[in-house]
Amino acid sequence: MHNWKKGLSLVLALLVFAVLSACGSDEEGTNSDQSQEQSSEETEVNDEELTIGQINWAENIAVTNMWKAILEEKGYNVTLRSLNMGTTMKALESGDLDASLEIWLPVQDANYLKKYKDTVNFSDATWYDNAKVGLIVPEYVEEVNSVEDLNEHKEMFNGEIIGFDPGAGTMEVTEQLIKDYNLDFELLPSSEPAMLAEIDKAIQNKEPIVAPLWSPHWVFSKYDIKFLEDPKETFGGVEKIHHATRQGFEEDYPKVSKWFKNWKMNDKQIGQLIDYVESAEEPMDGAKKWIEENQDLVNEWVK
């Protein structure tokens, strides 16, 4: 008899525990549902990842990591994919990529605009309005101040223009520049880090070097270098930096699309961001530090 009562007590205790657990589970489920609803109202998070193309250029690494940090703070899942410019455009066209944050117009990336204008969305909005592209030489190369001076001093540069990524818009414009000025020079493709290493080595040894470069870039604050005059304006005048997205992106991510269009930076802001990202152990650490120091500006973009 005693054992029967003991058994009944145990069954009752288990039943009470099960009921309480079920109540707790329902309550937790409700809270979780509410929190998910609240989250979806504040962001546009869904099961898909937002994928942004990254090109191995200093300013591109800086801004892609900056936007990854901003968007992840807002609850989005962001993947950065390292691609060259040609592959980036193909991935935007196919929809494998959501956005590319660096399109230089009206000159540098005009060929991509012409080829993909019907299959990729190029923003009218610009995030940097005072960009410049051209051939650079160190300041101590006093004999050369214009592209027109290069042939006369061909031996000084071994007839070589030290370039970067093949397929980059600026590399194609540089090839056009060689034709426009009948330069007896060869453009040597490599990568941006390799080109910058060659510039550093030449300047350390006070040797001449000529290379295509662009501003904004941290290299201008590190070295005394100058743009060569371009009387034919093959490189164009002032360039503006736009972004591009896959078709349907604005419908899928209206908030992010609006934030990208609100995004504006000046020389000082982009220069400091590049410096922080370059100096940090991980690019994201530098980007987060910059965001923390420029939160008011970021808030203007994501309002």
C-alpha positions, 0 to 999 in steps of 0.5 A: 500500500505504501509503495502504491501511494509512493508510486502515485505521488511520483506520477502526479509529480511528473504530471505537474512538472510536464504541465509546468514545462509545457507552459514555460515552453509556450511562454518562451515560444511566444517571446521568441515569436515576438522577438522575431516579429520585432526583428523583422520589422527593424531589419529585412533579415531573411534566410538568404545572405546578402552578398557583396563583392570585394575587389583587392583595392585598398579603398574597396576593402575599406568600404566593403568591410565598413558596410559589412559591419554596419549591416551586421549591426542591423541584423543582416547576414553579410558575406564578402566575396573576393572577385576581380572587376570582370567577374564581379559584373558577371556575378551581378548579372547572374544574380550570384552577387547582390552588390558591388560598391565601387563603380567609377564613372564617367570614364574608368568603368564606362566599358562595364556600364555599356556592356551591362546597363540592361542587366545590372542596376548602376546607381545614379547616387554617388558616394564619393564625388572627387575621385581622380585617376592618372599616371603617377611618378615620384615628386623627385622625377622633375623631368617628367610632369606630363604624359607627353614627357614620357617617350623622351625619358623612356630609358629612365623607366625601362619603357615600362608602366607598372600596372595592377589587376588585368581587366580593371577599368583603369588598366583598360584606360591606360592601354588607351592612353598608350595609344592616344599618346603613341607611348613606346611603353609596355603596361605590365599587369600584376595586382594592386599590392604588387604594384604598391610594393614596386612603388615603395621599393622605387621610392626607397631607392630614389628610383623613377617609376610610373604607374596608374593610380587613383585618389582616394588612396592612402598611398598619397599620404605616405609618399610624395608622388604627383599625377602627370598632366593628361592634356588629351584627358584620356583618363577624364577629369573628375571621376565619381564613385557609384555602386551597382546591384543585381536586378531585383535588389531594391525590391528585395532589400528596400532599406539597404538600397536606400541606405546605399543611396544615402551614403556619402564620404569626403576625402578626410573620411575615406582617408581615415577609414582606409588608414584604420582598415590598413592598420588593423590586424583584421579589416573588420576591426579597423572598420568598426573602430571608424564606425564608432568614431563616426556614428553620427555620419553613419546614422545619417546614411541608415536613417 
